[in-house]
């Protein structure tokens, strides 16, 4: 019997989401700090591609990806974000959108894990 990798993948994404939420919260907390450069975390998809973690592909049409630790980067250079007079590059609207994305992704992650867990319990009970 092969180990179920869904739980490992969901755990890694939950860790990545926690790191991203901390980074976004730090950006919001420093919105009025002079010369503060906004930060963000590398997308989870790129984290998957950089590791040896392979998803099983039972059909040639399946996508396969490779999860490492989240890497925090400054966004002012990447996105050419508008820098304020104080030298701060935090845009509150953008940070609040990121917070919503993290919440949505976390709810999706936990919903999938719950559904898969229920499905596994149903097969064990019979």
N, C-alpha and C positions, 0 to 999 in steps of 0.2 A: 504494500500500500504506500502510495506516495504522500508526502506531507502536503497539507493544504496551505498554499502560499498566499491565499487571499487575506488571511489574518495578518501575516507578516507585512504584506503590502499596505494594508489598511493602517497598521501600527506605524509604519514609516511615514505615511502621509499625515497621520495625526501628529506625529512629532514635528514634521515640517510645518504644518499649520500652526502649531504652538509657537514655533520660532518666528514665523511670519507675523503672527498676532503681536508678539512681544516687540518686534521691530517697528510695526505700524504704530503701536501704542507709544513707543519711544519717540517716533516722529511727531505724533500729536502733542506729546508732552513738551517737546522742544520747539513748538511752532513759533514761539516768540523769542527764541534764543538767537542772538546775532551770530552770523557766519556758520550756522548749523546746516550741514548738508543732509538732505533727506536720504534715507537708506531703504533698500528693499531686499528681498531674498530671491535667489535664482528660482525660476519656475520649476515646479515639481517634475514636469516632463523632462527637462534637461538633467535633473538629478538622476532620474531613472536611466537615461541614456548613458550616463558616465560610469555606471557600475556594472558589475557582472550579474546582477539580478535579472534573470530571464523568465518571462512568462511562457507558459506552455502554449504552443500553437498546434492545434489538432487539425487545422484546415489551412491551406496555403493563403487564403484570404485574410487570415487573422493578422493583426498588427502585433509585433513583438517589440518590447522595450527592455532596456536593461534596468540602488537608491543609496545615496551617500548622504552625508550631513549637508544641511542647508548652508548655502554660502551667501553671506550678507554683502551687498554691494551698494555703493552710493549711487543714487538715481540722478543726481544733478548732471553728471557727465553723460549718462546713458540716454536719458530722455530729453536732454536740452531743456530742462524745466526752467520756467521763468524764475529768476532770482530776484528777491525783493531788495529794497534799498538797504536793509540791514545785512544783506549777504545770505539770508536764509532762503533755502529752496523748498521748504515744506509748503505744500498746497493742501489745505484742510479738506477740500472737496474730494480730492483724489485719495487722500488717506481714509476718509470715511467710506469711499467706494471699496477700497481694499478691505476694510473691516467687514463690509457686507459680503464680499467674495469669500473671505475666510469663514464666516458664519455659514454661508450656503454650502461651501465645500465640506465643512465639518459635519453638518447635518446630513448631507448625502453620504459621507463616509460612514457615520454611525448607523444610518438607516440600512445601508447595504450589509453591514456586519450583523445587525440584528436580524435581518431577513435571512441571511445565510445561516446564522446560528439556529434560528427556528426551523429551517429546512433540515439541518443536520439532526436536530432533536427529533423531528418527525420520523426520520429514517431509523433512528436508534430505538424508538419506542415500539416499532412494529416488529 
